């Protein structure tokens, strides 16, 4: 399950995606995720800037009804946040993440690219970024300040030549439970096989105080007969050919889909999100679809944002 490559092309698309989004759309995009969380504060932490005429893609909740009544037309109040939020990006860098995703990339690269998507939007919104890397050896917070280009380089520097150790997702989740201040966006990136029933209580504790997104990079199916020379990422042993059958492949796929659906249901009960894909390209597509769906479902008046989100991907 060993895969070598870095996806430079998809990273350029992520940068292009971020550069094409305006600040209002970026705020609504992230707000659509954060707003699903039960503990998100509404109507607080903002300074009033000015009033202006309502536009088709404005949120209905921004309408100032008293000013609208006086002027005889819908009036929107512009607001500016008086505090800076923090996006916590937690990445599993353990040895299982060195294996291959469904499309041949390393699981680590798929997960890291997903974090880049959140970083580019968060930084555009002037949020602070906290990057945390974790395995069984250590949980390390990497100091960061600056723009997206600097974040991109910092992530590369910390992932290049990494010496992988066994996984300890429990410690990474426990770290997240100790993050102070409510309503910071927490994004945890690992792979499809990382979660188990023992982590449910830690997820619940995190969800009580923060909106949570769990990134799951989907590993390739080692039982697929279409994959020649599959090796275990941990010990280098090859999968015997007689075990790679269509029946075994289907059984593993069905089991994975069942577990993913169960985990997604558990997350959704707390207002949290699962973002799951087998490649960086699919992850970007899923990320954009997720935001578009949330904008559509939560705020019908923002429908005109969706073509711009989709266009930003091209």
N, C-alpha and C positions, 0 to 999 in steps of 0.2 A: 504494500500500500504506500510505497514511497513515491513522492512526486517532487520534481525539482523547481518548477518555474515560478517567476514573479510576474504578476499581471500588470505590466506597465500600461497597456492600452486601456484597461478598465480604470486604472487610477487617473488617467487623463480624462476619462469620461466623468469620473467623480468630481474632478476639479471644474470641468465644464458645467456640470450639473449645478454646482454651487454658485458659479459665477453668473449663471443666467437667471437665478432666482432673485427677485427683489427682496428688500428687507421686510416689507409687510407680508409677503408670501412666506418668507422664512419663519417669521414669528408665528404665523397661523399654522404652518406645517408642524413645528415642534409643539406648539400649543395644542394641536389636535391630539397628539400623543399624551401630553401631560394632563390635558383636561379630562381624559377618561378616568383619571385616578380620583378616588373618593376624597382624599385629603387635600387636593389642590385648592389653594386659596383663590377665590374669585373676587374681583373688584377691590383688591388691596395691593399696596406696593407700587402704585403708579402716581405720577404727577400729571396734572392737566396742562396741556400745551396750548391748544387753540381749537377753534370750531371751524368746520368746513362743511360743504354740501355732501350729502350721501352719494356714494358711487356704487354701482351694481355689485362689486365684489367685497364690499364692506360687511363686517359682521353686524347683525341686527342689534346685538347687545351694546354696541358702541353708540347707538343713536341717543342723542340727548332730547328727550321728549318735550321738555319745557322750552328749549330753544327752538325745536321744530314747530311747536304750537305758535310761538311768537312770529316766526318767519313764514309760516304757511307751507313749508316744505321740509323734508327730512334733513336733519342736521346731525353730523357725527362729531364727537369730541375726540381729538387726537390725544393720546396718552403716552407718557414715557416712563419706563420703569425706574424707580429710584434706588433699586438694589440690583446687583449682578448675581445671576443664578450660577450654579456650578453643575456641569455635566461630568459625572464620574464614569470613566470608561475603564472597565475591568476586563482584562484579557487573560485567558488560560493559556500559558506558554509551556505546558507539560509535554512529555514525550508523545502521548497519543495524538497531539495536535500536529506532529510531524508527518502523520499519515496523509493519504490522498482523499480529496473530496470526490464527489461523483464525476466531475468533469476533468479530473486530473491534477488540479491545483493542490497545494498543501492545504489542509484544514486551517492551519495557522494563517495562511495568506487570505483565505476567504473571510475568516473572522476579523482579521486586521483591517481588511478593506471595508467591512461593514462598520467598524468603528470610525474609519475615515469619513464615511457618509454622515455619521452623527456629529463628528468633530467639525466638519466644514460648515454645517448649518448652525451649530452652537456658537462657533466663533464669529460667524456673520451676525448673530444676534447679540454679540458682545458678552456672551457667557464666559465664565472661566472653565478651564478644562483640567481635570485631574486624571492622569493616566496611572493605572495600577496593573502590574504584571504578577502572575501567581503560579506557583507549582508547589510540590511537596517540600522544596528546600526553603523557599522564602516567599513572602508577599511584599512586593516592592512598589512604593509610590515614586513615580518618576517626576521630578520637578519640571514644570513647564509654564512659560508665559510667552505670548507672541501670537503670530498669525498662523494660518493653515500650513503654509510652506514650511515653517519651522516645526510644526507638529508632525508633518509628514517625514521630515528628516529625522526627528527625534525617535519616531516609531521605528524607522529603518535601522537607526543606530543601535537600538535596543534589541531588535530581532535578528540582526545579522550576526552570524556566528554563535547563536544562542546554544548553550549546553543544556539539553532537555533533561528534566527529572520527572519522576512519576507525578501523576495528577493528585491534587488535593483541593477539589472544588469546595469542600466543606469550609476550609480555611478562608477561601476567597469570599464565600457567602457570609461567613462570620465577620470578615472585615467590613462588608457592606452594611451589616446590621449596626456597626459602630459609627457610621458616618453621621456627623452631627448636622443639625439644621434640617428642617422638614422641606419636602418638595423638591429636593435636588434630583434631577433626572439621573437614574442609574442604568447603565447599559453593561450587561455581562455577556461576554462572548466566549463560547466554548464550542463543543461539537454535540451531535445528536445523541451520543451515548453517555454523556456526562451526568445527567440528572438521574436521581433515583428517589424512592419514597422517603429516604432519610433527610432529604433536603427540603421537603415540603414546609416544615415549620420555619426554617430560616427564610424561605421565600415569603412566607406569611408575615414575618416580622419586618422584613424590608418593605413589603408592600404597605404596611400600616403607615409608614412615614414618607415614602418616596414613590413616584411613578417609576416603574421598572420595565425595561425591555430586555428580553433574553435572546441573544443571537445564537442560533444553532447551525453550524456548518455540517452538512450531511456527508458522512463518509461513503466511499464507494462500497458496493456490496461485494465482498471477497468471494462469494459463492457463484458469481456470474460466470457462465461458461464463455462469455465473449471477452473476458479479460485474461490475456495470457501472462504467465509469470508473476502472479500477484505475490508480494512479499509482506510479511508482518513488519510494521514500522518499528516495533519494539525489539524484536530479536532477529529480523532478517530472514526468518524461515519462510519457505514458499508454501503456498496453499496447494495440497495434492490435487491433481487434475480430477480424480474420481469423485472428489467432494464438490466440484464446481458443476452443479446441475441446475436446470431450469426450475425444478421443484424446490431445491434448497434456496435458490435466489428468490423465488416468489414467497416462500415462507418467511425469510428474513425481511423482505420488503413489507409484508403484511404486519409483522411484529413491530417494525419501526414506525409505520404509520399509526398503528394503534397507540403506541407509547407517546408519540408526538401529539396526537389528538387529545389524549388524556392530560398531558402536561399543559397543552394550550388551554384546555378547559379550566384547569386549576389556576392558571395565570389570569384568565379572563374574569374569574370570579372576584379577583381583587382589583380589576380594572387594569391589569397589566398585559403585556404584549409578547408574543413569540414571533420572531422573524427567522424563518428557516429556509435554507437553500443549499444546493450542491455545488454552486460556483459563484464567483464574484459577480459575474454578469447577471445571473438569476437573482442574486441578493440585491443588486441595484434595482432590478425590475420589481422585486417584492417590496423593497423599501418605498419606492415611488407609489406603487399600488396601494400600500398600506396607508400612506399619508393621504392620498387622493380619496380613498374610501372613508377615512375618518373625517376628512373635511366635508365630504358629501353627506355622510350620515349625521354628523353633529350640527352642521350649519348649511342648510339648503341654499342660503343666499350666496355661498362661496363657490357655487358650481362653475362660475367662469374662471376660477383658479385652475381647474383640472387640466384644460388644454395646455396651460402654461407649464404646469408641472411635467406633463407628458412630453411637451416640446423640449424642455430642459434636458431630457435624457438623450435626445438625438445627437 
